[in-house]
Amino acid sequence: MSQMTPTFNMKNLSDAVADQFGLSHQDGQNIVRYVFDKLKDELVAGKQVRLHQFGTLEARHRKAGEARNPATGAKIKVPARRVVKLTASPFLREAVSH
């Protein structure tokens, strides 16, 4: 059996915020939800989101293309769409590399 990578999720983050600032877990959850909703709203509006010492998030247009089903080798058309791209800051890249 393979080991799963530990995951840090929204609940863990909201609990950490609540514990760090002496808030109820509901208040921690509300704060984290607000922050992520605000980030999403700014990306949807076409803005770039820069987070100091973390990175830059931006919604980019990915043009249509063609891909292959790895199981069958069949070609499929992939429609154009908007995607979110994270460019990690040098500080984050350095921290993760150690």
BELRA-V376111 format. One record per helix or strand of 3 or more residues. SS is the DSSP state (hx for helix, st for strand). FROM is the first residue (numbers start at 1). TO is the last residue. If there is no record, write none. Layout:
BEGIN
ss->SS from->FROM to->TO
ss->SS from->FROM to->TO
END
This chain:
BEGIN
ss->hx from->10 to->21
ss->hx from->25 to->44
ss->st from->49 to->51
ss->st from->55 to->62
ss->st from->65 to->68
ss->st from->75 to->78
ss->st from->81 to->88
ss->hx from->90 to->97
END
